[in-house]
């Protein structure tokens, strides 16, 4: 599986993404799903459920270099994939790794 190009993201991407997720209370901005927060006990969840409940950060304009807050959208995995399905985004659904 090809890796997402890390070179297009700033060195502090993890901090930027964490700030976006915290600002929405770890809820998907599209569907409202409450996602896993740091420190939540996920030991009883299956791998697929943990993946489904993982909050990601999407670039509205599909440009990972554009990290203005108004361009960033906190989304659950399913909603994030829906933005990339049949859309010419910067990654394919198989590339959406959660780092």
C-alpha positions, 0 to 999 in steps of 0.5 A: 500500500502506498504511503501518504506523502508526509512531506506535504504536511508541516512538522507540527501536523500532529499538534495542529490535528490535535488542536482541531480535534479538541476544538470540536470535543472529539466529535465528527463535524459532519455526522456528530459521532463521538470519537475516541479521545486520548486516554479512552479505554478501547481494550474492549473494542474491535480493531474495526470499531476503533478505526471507525471511532477514530477522528481524523482531520480533513483539508477542505480544499484537499491541499495538505499544505494549507493548514489554516484553521478554516480549511481543516475539518474534524471527521470520523473515518467514514465521513473522511472517506466519503469526502475522498470517494469518487473525488480527486483528492490528494490521497486514495481511501487506501492511503488514509493512515491514522498517524 
